[in-house]
Amino acid sequence: MNPQILFNSTLALLTTGLILLFKGIFVLGFVSLIIALGTSIVWLMSGFFEKFEYNPPETDLDNEKDEEGKGVLKPF
């Protein structure tokens, strides 16, 4: 996952949980805080270990050269 999405969702869930706790809706507030805690742990793990980041496979572009060794321009 994208670390920015994880960080932003952690902040949003944390803020929502605190607002719900202050309004007196304790069950949803605590559930939101627990989800925010889990999301922040995943965010920290993805930042420290780069475990959840997507690494695209390397593409082999050797066959796209013409006879003179220059690259062939493609429209798309």
Secondary structure as GFF3:
##gff-version 3
##sequence-region A 1 76
A	DSSP	alpha_helix	3	23	.	.	.	ID=ss1
A	DSSP	alpha_helix	26	49	.	.	.	ID=ss2
A	DSSP	three_ten_helix	62	64	.	.	.	ID=ss3
###
